[in-house]
Amino acid sequence: MTGCFDGLDGLDLDGHVRRWSAPKAAVADGEVSQWIAAAQQFAARVQDEPTGPAGLTDERWRTVGEAWTGLLAGADRSTGPQRGEWLLRDLHLRSWLLERVGPRAGVALLDPGDVLERALAAMPMSRGEAARLAPRWRELDREQIMALRMIRRLLAPVRPLAPLLVDHPRWGEFQEWERLVGDLP
């Protein structure tokens, strides 16, 4: 879709929703920097919504969530995962929103369980391997160090959601990962 990245800073939230909900947006091509700019502008509009994030209806949240997911899917398709860039942007925005708005049933963007499950699913190695490698991370090759750093980055957006997740079936698994944080690079 030509023009997908034009005038991003001039769009309000509804403009971003329309742009990234369009069928052609899913096949848009762009450079990594263009997709990052689009994600930053979209997230900024969500965070600066004039009615405040809490003022949106559930239906509007669903529409915003679908457009946000469309933007990130387009970025991933066009540029690849970029070492988890799109996933991390998604988890951080969702975490920020959940802290301010709270969960809403039937609104995927505001599901704390999804943040937890996606973070755990993206762990680049097993907990056992991470526990074995983390204390001696300075001796490891770059790839292993980056994997250990990714673990820290994946845990960060889940941590503030603890009050919303204490009853989640996988909360204990997250807490076990959290015990490694002190040893992670």
N, C-alpha and C positions, 0 to 999 in steps of 0.2 A: 504494500500500500504506500504509494508515494505520499509524502507529506506527513507521515505518521509522527515524525519527530519535530515538525515545524510548530513554533509557537507554544511549546509546552508550558512555559512560564506564564502565559496569558490565559490558560484554561482554569476554570473553577472546577470543583469536584465533579459536577454534572458533565462538564466538558470532557474530563478525563474518562469518566464512566462511558460516555458515548464513544469516545475514540477507541478505547481498549475493549469495548464490547462488540465492535463491528466485526463481521466475519473476516474481512480482509486483514484485520489487525493480527490475526492468528498466523498469517503467512508473511507478515512484514519482515523485511531484512534490514539489518542495521548493524552498526559497529557496537562493540561493548560499551563504549562511552555514551552512545546515544541511548541504549537501553538503560544504563545506570541513571542518566539524566531523566528519562521517562519515569523510572521507578521512584527516584527522589522527588520529582515534582508531584507525582500521584500521592505518595505518602504524605508529603507536606500539606496537600489539600485536604486529605483525610484528617490530619492532625489539627489543621486550622479551620475546619468547617465552622462557618459563622454561628450556627446554632449550637456548636459544641458537639463533640462526638456522641455524647449521651442523648442529644436531641434528635438523632436519626431514628426513623421507624425501622422495625424489623425488615420490612420489605425493601426499604432503601439500603439497609445493611447488606441484604442478600445481593442486591444489584451491584453495590460497591465491591463486595467480595468476589463476585463473578468476573467483574472487569479487572480487578487486581490479579486474580488468578490467570486471566487471559493475558495480561501484560507479561507476567512472569513466565508463563508457558511460551509465549512468543520469544521472549529473551533467551530462554533455554534452547528452544528450537533453532534460533538464529545464530547463537554464539556458543552453545554448549553450556554446561553447568558452571564454568568459571570458578572451579574450586569451591563450590557451594555458595557462591555469591547470591544467587536468586533464592535459594532455600533460606539462607541466613537473613536476607532482607525480609522475607515473608514471616519468619518466626519472630523477628524483632518487632515488626509492625503489629502483628497479632498480640504479642505480649504487651506492648505499650497500650493498645486498645483495651485489652482485657483488664489491665490495671485501672483504667479510667472509666470504662463503660461497664465492665463485668460481663459474664457470660450471658448469652441469650439462646434459648432453645430454638433449634431450627435455623440458626445463623452460623454457617460454617466458619466464617471469619472470626467469630466470637466463641469458639469452642476451645477451652483450655486443654482438654484431652488430646485434641489434634496437635497442638504445639508439642506436648510431651511425647506423644507417639512418633511424630515425624522426627523430632530431635533424636530419640533413641534409635529409630530405624536408620538414621544417617551416620551413626557412629562408624568410623573408618576401621575399627578393629574391635576385637572382643575385649571385654572388661579385664579378663585375665591377662591378655597380652599387654594391655595398657598399664596394668598394675606392675607387670614385670619390667616394662621399658621406661616408665615415667621417672623413677628415681635416678636413672642414669641417662637422661635424655641428652646431656652434653656430649656423650660418646656416640650418639646415633647419627645415621646419615640424614640428609636434609628431608627426604621423603618421610621418614619415620617421625622426625621432629614436627613436620607440618601436620601429620596425622594426629599427633598428640595435641597440637595447638587447636586443631579442628574440634577435638573433644571439648576443650575449654570453651570454644566459641559456641558450640551446640548447647552446652549446659546453661550458658548465660541468660538466654531469653526465657528459660523454664523456671529458673530460680525465683523470680519475683511472683510467680503464679502459685507458689507453695500453698497458700490458704485455699486456693480453688481446686487443688489437686490431691490433697491429703487422703481422700477416699478413692482415688483412682487406682485400679488394680496394678498398674505399673509404677506407682509412686515409689515403692521400695527399691525397684531397679534403678530409678533415678538417684535415690539417696546413696546407693552403692557407687554409682559413677561419681557423685559429688565428693565422696571420700578421697578420690584421687586428685582433686583439684590442687592441693598443696604441692604435689610433686610434678604437675604438668608445666611445660614451658609456657 
